[in-house]
Amino acid sequence: MSENKMINMTNIDKYYDDFHVLKNIDFNVKKGEIVVVCGPSGSGKSTLIRCINGLEDIDDGQILVDSIDIHESKKNLKAIREEVGMVFQHFNLFPHLSIVENITIAQTLVKKISKKDAAKIAMDLLRKVKLEEKADSYPGDLSGGQKQRVAIARSLAMKPKVLLFDEPTSALDPETIGDVLSVMKDLARENYTIVCVTHEMGFAKEVGDRIVFMDHGVIVEENSPDEFFNNPKSDRAKQFLNEILAH
């Protein structure tokens, strides 16, 4: 694999029982590249990125992340999960832990960082996502947008090489989406390798280095944001853009 490739998926097939959700997928992401994956519901987008850190098993093919074959051994999978941060649609915060504890728990358990050092990292990251005043609050006290920013801070605490976002704004109220996208735009300028599944086409156009469009379990086309939005190659992408940009 080229030294410049952080993610390399080759001939990936994935089934849910008889449903062929990913069909012979080839998908690569360079170090520092920001790739936005879009497409209609049920096209396989979320499954694609969940395969990258082994949350979903594959039925055929190979996935290399930072040159490590994630399905070769359980040890490899554990190593990858320390390098790949994942931000989910529904936050997945621990409701019984304070915000700062939500960010420190994986640092202390997985990375064996002292509680004091983990707390310092957590506060630095809460400042980064503009939520330091919520350190001692609990998830139930926060809005959806605030929870998602905490989830981003929690991912960053593990110092990942890759950040995966699975429709991070789709469960949010419209007025809180902007704050989350602002944090993501800041991260995009910091040379993280990012793969983001989203319907936020303005974000995709502004931040993405490359747009990947999926439908029915295949990658239909991929291109620069400028080309994808102004000159889509496939009829299916043209139809998708007409529908999504009309709303």
KAKAGI-V390204 format. One record per residue. N is the residue number from 1. RES is the residue in one letter. PHI is phi as a letter, one per 20 degrees, with the letter a starting at -180 (999 if undefined). OMEGA is omega in whole degrees, -180 to 180 (NA if undefined). BURIAL is # if it has 16 or more other ideal C-beta (glycine too) atoms within 10 Angstrom, else .. Layout:
n	res	phi	omega	burial
N	RES	PHI	OMEGA	BURIAL
N	RES	PHI	OMEGA	BURIAL
This chain:
n	res	phi	omega	burial
1	M	999	177	.
2	S	g	-180	.
3	E	f	-175	.
4	N	e	-177	.
5	K	e	177	#
6	M	e	179	#
7	I	c	179	#
8	N	c	178	#
9	M	d	-175	#
10	T	c	175	.
11	N	l	-176	.
12	I	e	171	#
13	D	d	-180	.
14	K	b	179	#
15	Y	d	161	.
16	Y	d	-172	.
17	D	l	-179	.
18	D	e	-176	.
19	F	e	-177	.
20	H	e	-169	#
21	V	e	174	#
22	L	c	-171	#
23	K	d	174	.
24	N	l	-175	.
25	I	e	167	#
26	D	d	-173	.
27	F	b	-179	#
28	N	c	176	#
29	V	c	178	#
30	K	f	174	.
31	K	g	178	#
32	G	m	-179	.
33	E	e	176	#
34	I	d	-178	#
35	V	d	177	#
36	V	d	179	#
37	V	d	-180	#
38	C	c	-178	#
39	G	q	-179	#
40	P	f	175	#
41	S	g	179	.
42	G	n	-177	.
43	S	e	179	#
44	G	o	-175	#
45	K	f	-177	#
46	S	f	178	#
47	T	f	179	#
48	L	g	-175	#
49	I	f	176	#
50	R	f	175	#
51	C	f	-175	#
52	I	f	178	#
53	N	d	172	#
54	G	m	174	#
55	L	f	173	#
56	E	c	173	#
57	D	f	174	.
58	I	d	179	#
59	D	e	178	.
60	D	b	178	.
61	G	o	-177	#
62	Q	c	175	.
63	I	c	174	#
64	L	d	173	#
65	V	c	-176	#
66	D	l	178	#
67	S	m	179	.
68	I	d	177	.
69	D	f	-169	.
70	I	f	-178	#
71	H	e	-178	#
72	E	f	-180	.
73	S	b	176	.
74	K	f	180	.
75	K	f	178	.
76	N	f	-179	#
77	L	f	178	#
78	K	f	180	.
79	A	f	-180	.
80	I	f	-177	#
81	R	f	174	#
82	E	f	-177	.
83	E	e	-174	#
84	V	d	177	#
85	G	e	-178	#
86	M	c	177	#
87	V	d	-172	#
88	F	e	178	#
89	Q	f	-173	#
90	H	d	167	.
91	F	m	179	#
92	N	l	175	.
93	L	e	176	#
94	F	e	-174	.
95	P	f	-176	.
96	H	e	179	.
97	L	d	175	.
98	S	f	-179	#
99	I	f	-179	#
100	V	f	178	#
101	E	f	176	#
102	N	g	-178	#
103	I	e	-176	#
104	T	e	-169	#
105	I	f	-179	#
106	A	f	178	#
107	Q	f	-176	#
108	T	f	-177	.
109	L	e	-174	.
110	V	e	-176	.
111	K	e	178	.
112	K	l	176	.
113	I	e	180	#
114	S	f	-179	.
115	K	g	180	.
116	K	f	-180	.
117	D	f	179	.
118	A	f	180	#
119	A	f	178	#
120	K	f	178	.
121	I	f	-180	#
122	A	f	-179	#
123	M	f	176	#
124	D	g	-179	.
125	L	f	176	#
126	L	f	174	#
127	R	f	-178	.
128	K	f	-179	#
129	V	e	173	#
130	K	m	179	.
131	L	c	-175	#
132	E	f	-179	.
133	E	f	-179	.
134	K	e	-174	#
135	A	g	-176	#
136	D	e	176	.
137	S	f	177	.
138	Y	d	-177	#
139	P	g	-180	#
140	G	f	-180	.
141	D	e	-173	.
142	L	d	172	#
143	S	f	178	.
144	G	g	180	#
145	G	f	177	#
146	Q	f	177	#
147	K	g	-178	#
148	Q	f	176	#
149	R	f	174	#
150	V	f	179	#
151	A	f	177	#
152	I	f	178	#
153	A	f	179	#
154	R	f	177	#
155	S	f	-178	#
156	L	f	-178	#
157	A	f	-179	#
158	M	e	-179	#
159	K	l	-177	.
160	P	f	173	#
161	K	e	-178	#
162	V	c	174	#
163	L	d	177	#
164	L	d	178	#
165	F	d	-180	#
166	D	d	-179	#
167	E	l	-171	#
168	P	f	-178	#
169	T	d	-171	#
170	S	f	180	.
171	A	e	-173	.
172	L	d	171	#
173	D	f	-177	.
174	P	g	-175	.
175	E	f	-180	.
176	T	d	-177	#
177	I	f	-176	#
178	G	g	-179	.
179	D	f	179	#
180	V	f	180	#
181	L	f	178	#
182	S	f	178	.
183	V	f	-180	#
184	M	f	177	#
185	K	f	176	.
186	D	f	180	.
187	L	f	-179	#
188	A	f	180	#
189	R	e	-175	.
190	E	d	172	.
191	N	m	169	.
192	Y	f	167	#
193	T	e	-173	#
194	I	c	168	#
195	V	c	-174	#
196	C	c	170	#
197	V	e	-176	#
198	T	b	170	#
199	H	d	-179	#
200	E	e	-173	#
201	M	f	176	#
202	G	f	177	.
203	F	f	-180	#
204	A	g	-178	#
205	K	f	-175	.
206	E	f	-167	.
207	V	d	-173	#
208	G	f	168	#
209	D	e	-178	.
210	R	b	176	#
211	I	d	175	#
212	V	d	-179	#
213	F	d	-179	#
214	M	d	172	#
215	D	b	178	#
216	H	l	172	.
217	G	n	177	#
218	V	c	172	.
219	I	e	-176	#
220	V	f	176	#
221	E	a	174	#
222	E	b	-174	#
223	N	a	173	#
224	S	f	178	.
225	P	g	-179	#
226	D	g	-180	.
227	E	f	-177	.
228	F	f	-176	#
229	F	f	-176	#
230	N	e	-177	.
231	N	b	-179	.
232	P	f	-173	#
233	K	e	-174	.
234	S	d	176	.
235	D	f	-178	.
236	R	f	178	#
237	A	f	178	#
238	K	f	180	.
239	Q	f	180	.
240	F	g	-178	#
241	L	f	178	#
242	N	f	-178	.
243	E	f	-173	.
244	I	f	-179	.
245	L	e	178	.
246	A	f	-177	.
247	H	e	NA	.
